[in-house]
Amino acid sequence: MFGPISVASFSFHGMVAEGTMDIFSYLETCRFRYHLDSADIWNGLLGPDADSQLNTTRLHKVRTAMDDRGLVCVNYHADGCHPFEPDPEVRTRHRELADRHLEAAAILGAKTVRIDPGGGNRHWEDEEFEIIAQSYREFCDFAAKEGFRVGPETHWGAGNYPDNLLRLSEAVDSPHFGVLLHVGKDIWKTQDEYDHALAPIAMHTHIDQKNCETRLRATLEILQAAGYTGALGVEHHSGKNEFAEVEAQIGAVRRELGRMKLEKPAKYEGNPLLDPANESS
């Protein structure tokens, strides 16, 4: 069955901008407001710039805070370090930053890591694709040593499209590669077909408010049929009323999981008060 429910910390980007949420209050929120045992950390919550996000001393404090609260980092998603940019100097800077984010993920004990691929058009050009694929092969080599999976999110540009991501998965060809599936994108044939295409290579999920309200059962059934066992990560985007909106999304997922469990035929285990030899008499 599925892994834990998590809350992508980007869900609180409005509070982050206001200065009323930081990484430590996020961990308190996950554990004691929502009673979760997972953290789903966006690098923007760790600080306003790369130096603060990737400060080793600070990262170890975050890891200690997670351990103290019994939280596991199911995903670490890092913006601003995608492998492909047209300018080679920018690509070099991004690669250096991506390597530092991978090291940060190892400190945090992340189970999965999201780094976007880059490339803003519908398809990658051959040069773009080779740079991106080789980068992920090298990311996966690091991930193999640390015991996590790494890959892109269905987020922006060419990385939004199932045909591109399936091609990339085949080219990388590593068990440590996966996709962060932001479910139900309406840019494909249908939302269900979008999820069907990518669920087999999904390593983590983000389920937004619209999907929670309109097609949650379909999402969960598609993931279940594909054998997905990762976390169910809710993500909120409005930047307003975030505590309550996130709570509603968590509640929707918990309720639907409960309904699915009740609908599953129970296996008869026999009467625990009778000897099996006498039960039929």
Secondary structure as UniProt FT lines:
FT   STRAND          5..8
FT   HELIX           9..12
FT   HELIX           13..18
FT   HELIX           23..28
FT   HELIX           29..33
FT   STRAND          38..42
FT   HELIX           43..45
FT   HELIX           50..53
FT   HELIX           56..68
FT   TURN            69..70
FT   STRAND          72..78
FT   HELIX           88..108
FT   STRAND          112..115
FT   HELIX           126..146
FT   STRAND          149..151
FT   HELIX           157..160
FT   HELIX           162..172
FT   TURN            175..176
FT   STRAND          179..182
FT   TURN            183..184
FT   TURN            186..187
FT   HELIX           191..198
FT   HELIX           199..201
FT   STRAND          202..207
FT   HELIX           209..214
FT   HELIX           216..225
FT   TURN            226..227
FT   STRAND          232..234
FT   HELIX           242..263
FT   TURN            272..273
FT   HELIX           276..278
FT   TURN            279..280
//
